[in-house]
Amino acid sequence: MTFNLLARVVKLVFGVNNHYGLTILELVMVMAIVALVASVIAPIYAQKGQQLSLDRSSYLLAQSFRTAIEKALSSAELQAGSRKIIPRGGYGLYIESIGTNSLIFLFADCDANKSYTPGNTICNNTAPEKIGDNILLEKGVVIQSITPGTPLNIVFLPPDPLVFIQGNERSRAEISLYHSSTPGRIKKVIVESTGLVDLE
């Protein structure tokens, strides 16, 4: 009895004849509103995702430089065969840009030539200079340019750190990154001769 009374009140006040569900027209209107909101939000979400991807890759690259500086300043030991050694030339980062592909990794400068030396038995004739895996930029992030040139070797030596860019004590190195979907937005990772790593 209470339900029938409530149904009559709803019918009188709102003019609703069908109180058990939605009409097809109401359902179509709700779906149209949801589709409209989704069409406005989807491109914004995709663009923000690309910006975040570029930001994360530039932070990763800057952090990789800071890791090399930390290893050099702390005279981190390197496992070379059965013993541990401290690389004479410090630690560095190797960056090479090949079209849309890039090769980035940390290395120990065991032969003190202020650059990465390829090979499997450089450090004490037992271990390669390359340390760990390649550092991967996020999908779609590309190196636009490297100043002073590619491949780039930056080596850090204690105590200040001393910074060697392409084997010389230059003023700075600059790596410009962009996302392939938004080439107009560029992030730069800058390494100064004082060891300062900055993002622009």
C-alpha positions in Angstrom: 0.0 0.0 0.0 2.9 2.4 0.8 4.5 1.5 -2.5 1.4 2.3 -4.5 1.0 5.6 -2.7 4.6 6.5 -3.5 4.1 5.6 -7.1 1.0 7.8 -7.4 2.8 10.7 -5.8 5.8 10.3 -8.2 3.3 10.1 -11.1 1.4 13.2 -10.1 4.5 15.3 -9.2 6.9 14.3 -12.0 4.4 13.0 -14.6 6.3 9.7 -14.8 4.3 6.8 -16.1 7.1 4.2 -16.0 8.9 4.1 -12.7 10.6 0.7 -13.2 13.5 1.8 -15.5 14.8 4.2 -18.1 13.3 4.9 -21.5 15.4 4.4 -24.6 15.5 8.1 -25.1 16.9 8.7 -21.6 19.5 5.9 -22.2 20.6 7.4 -25.5 21.0 10.9 -24.0 23.2 9.5 -21.1 25.4 7.6 -23.6 25.7 10.8 -25.8 26.8 12.9 -22.8 29.4 10.2 -21.7 30.7 10.0 -25.3 31.0 13.8 -25.5 32.9 14.0 -22.2 35.2 11.2 -23.2 36.0 12.8 -26.6 37.1 16.0 -24.8 39.2 14.2 -22.1 41.0 11.6 -24.3 43.2 13.9 -26.3 44.2 15.9 -23.2 45.0 12.7 -21.4 47.2 11.4 -24.3 49.1 14.7 -24.5 49.7 14.8 -20.8 51.0 11.2 -21.0 53.5 12.2 -23.7 54.7 15.2 -21.6 55.1 13.0 -18.6 57.1 10.4 -20.6 59.4 13.2 -21.8 59.8 14.5 -18.3 60.6 11.1 -16.8 63.2 10.4 -19.5 65.0 13.7 -18.9 65.0 13.0 -15.2 66.3 9.5 -15.8 69.2 10.9 -17.9 70.0 13.5 -15.3 69.9 10.9 -12.6 72.3 8.7 -14.6 74.8 11.6 -14.7 74.4 12.0 -10.9 75.0 8.3 -10.4 78.3 8.5 -12.4 79.3 11.6 -10.3 78.5 9.7 -7.0 80.5 6.7 -8.0 83.5 8.8 -9.0 83.4 11.0 -5.9 83.0 8.0 -3.5 85.7 6.0 -5.4 83.3 3.1 -5.8 85.0 -0.2 -6.3 84.4 -2.3 -9.5 84.4 -6.1 -9.5 87.2 -7.1 -11.9 87.6 -10.9 -11.9 88.3 -12.1 -8.4 89.3 -8.8 -7.0 87.9 -5.3 -6.7 89.5 -2.2 -8.3 88.9 1.5 -8.3 89.0 2.7 -12.0 91.9 5.1 -12.5 89.9 7.3 -14.8 86.8 7.6 -12.7 83.3 6.9 -13.9 81.4 8.3 -16.9 78.3 8.1 -19.1 78.3 7.2 -22.8 75.5 8.5 -25.0 75.2 7.8 -28.7 72.3 8.9 -30.9 71.6 6.8 -34.0 68.6 8.2 -35.8 65.6 7.6 -33.5 67.6 5.1 -31.4 69.9 5.8 -28.6 72.6 4.0 -26.7 73.2 5.2 -23.1 75.1 3.4 -20.3 77.4 4.0 -17.3 81.1 3.0 -17.6 84.2 2.8 -15.5 87.2 4.4 -17.2 89.8 1.8 -16.3 92.4 2.8 -18.8 92.1 6.5 -17.9 91.7 7.6 -21.5 88.7 9.8 -20.6 86.3 7.9 -22.8 84.5 4.5 -23.1 86.7 1.8 -24.6 84.7 -1.1 -26.1 85.8 -4.6 -25.4 85.3 -7.4 -22.9 88.6 -7.3 -21.0 89.6 -3.7 -20.3 89.5 -3.3 -16.5 92.5 -5.2 -15.1 92.2 -7.5 -18.2 89.2 -9.2 -16.7 86.1 -7.1 -17.0 84.5 -4.7 -19.5 84.3 -0.9 -18.9 80.5 -0.9 -19.4 78.6 -1.2 -16.1 75.1 -2.7 -16.0 72.4 -2.6 -18.6 71.7 0.1 -21.1 69.7 3.1 -19.8 66.4 3.1 -21.8 64.4 6.3 -22.6 60.7 5.9 -22.6 58.8 4.9 -25.7 58.6 7.7 -28.2 61.3 9.8 -26.5 64.1 10.7 -28.9 67.5 12.5 -28.6 67.2 15.5 -30.9 70.8 16.7 -30.5 74.0 16.2 -28.5 76.4 19.1 -28.0 79.4 18.9 -28.6 78.6 15.7 -30.7 77.7 12.1 -30.8 78.9 9.7 -29.3 79.2 11.7 -26.1 81.7 10.6 -23.4 81.5 12.5 -20.1 83.9 11.3 -17.4 83.9 12.4 -13.7 87.0 12.2 -11.5 87.4 13.0 -7.8 87.7 15.3 -5.8 85.7 18.2 -7.2 84.6 16.4 -9.5 86.8 17.0 -12.5 84.6 16.8 -15.6 85.9 15.7 -18.9 83.6 16.1 -21.9 84.9 14.3 -25.0 88.2 13.9 -23.3 88.6 17.7 -22.6 87.7 20.0 -19.8 85.0 21.8 -21.7 82.5 24.2 -20.4 79.4 22.1 -20.9 77.5 19.4 -22.7 73.9 19.5 -23.7 71.5 16.7 -24.6 68.1 17.7 -26.1 65.2 15.3 -25.9 61.7 15.4 -27.5 58.7 13.1 -27.8 58.0 12.0 -31.4 54.3 12.9 -31.0 55.1 16.5 -29.9 58.4 17.5 -31.5 57.9 21.2 -30.5 58.4 20.5 -26.8 62.1 19.9 -25.9 63.7 19.1 -22.6 67.4 19.7 -22.2 69.9 18.0 -19.8 72.9 20.1 -19.3 76.2 19.0 -17.7 78.4 21.9 -16.6 82.2 21.7 -16.3 81.7 22.1 -12.5 79.8 18.8 -12.4 76.4 20.5 -12.1 73.6 18.6 -13.9 70.6 20.8 -14.8 67.3 20.4 -16.6 65.7 23.0 -18.9 
